[in-house]
Amino acid sequence: MDKQLTVLIADDHSLIRKGLRQVLESEENIFVLEAEHGEQALQIIRDQKPDLAILDVEMPRMTGFDVAHHAQRELLPTNIVFLTMFNDESAFNKAMDVGVKGYVLKENTVTEILHCVRAVSAGRHYLSPSISDYMIRRANRSASAAADKDGLNLLTPAEQRVLKLLALMKTNHEIADALGISVKTVHNHRNNICVKLGLRGAHALLKYAVENASRL
């Protein structure tokens, strides 16, 4: 890395922050900032606009997902990297949907973090090698959705019912009552539909449902 990089480390565990800081500062051209919780991390991202923010997924006050969502919505230029203890594909897909550029398992953090910082600062994505299959499956789903013009054959019957009610401008509570399921289950169906159809953004699903209402 030739240019000076400013990197924010946000984690509520001081030992983790200290360890990451030591690794990053072994590089001459990395300047490190620290945050103890999500609200502080978001404020630093807003005010100082670091090149890269390494966020613990589970932080007090605001989670890493909350911070990344705000950064994406506010079009902040900082690249986001997630640290997590959990090897979880649904969390990985959710992270990609909010614009996260790196996804590193905490068990591999010390050995991988410089590789991650170098890759992300060069404009590439980085994820721990042990979860590389997640990216492959995600890419395959995107390719399948692109090959299928409307993508509806990717959805389960339950997901198609949710989509049809969305096209009728029903709220999550109204959908839950109509289908006899919980609001949480409706949220899960909505998230799964977005993943399968490659939809991103707050209103993308509703727009898709309305535009494809005649096919539902």
Phi, psi and omega in degrees: 000121184271317184276159176292131178244137172255123185237127175265132172250120180239111180201139182280356177260116185296327180294322178293316178300317181297316180297315178296320181298317180298319180294313183293321182283358171289344174268132186296327190255030174244124175255129189252134169248158180228148173222144183265344181205173188294319180299317178296320179299314181296320180296320178295319179298319178294315188278317188254346177046060176299157179296325186212141176237125178260110188247131167293136181295318183253096178237155174291159177072307172216137177282169174301323178297318179299314181297315181296321179297314179297317180299320178293314183295325182270004178057038178286143189280351184294131173283137184252134173238135178259140167250136180210151175274343192255126176273084191230121185289323180293322177294322178299313180296321177297321179296317178296326181291337178259019170084016180292135184262343180217147182219107188237129176286138184298331180295341181247008192303309187298319183281337187255344193295322178293320176301318180296312181299317179298315182295311183293321179293340177268006176091012180252164170274157175218135171218153180305133183306329183291346178245020181298333178299330179299316181293322179297314180294323178296316179296321179295321178295319179296319179295320179295320180295322179292324180289331179264114191306312181255349174075000188293333181288353176279344188268146173287163177304320180296319179294323178294323177295318177299316181297320180296319179289327175298320179297336177271010177067031178281146176281169178300320179294319179295322178294317180300315179296318183294324184261355180069037180232172181278159176299324178299320178295322176299314177302316180298317177299316180299315179298317180296320178298315180299318179297313183295324183264000179067034182268137179224149179107154188300324186247008184297320182292315179299318179299316179298315182299315181294317183292334182250020184303324183291341181266352187274000000 
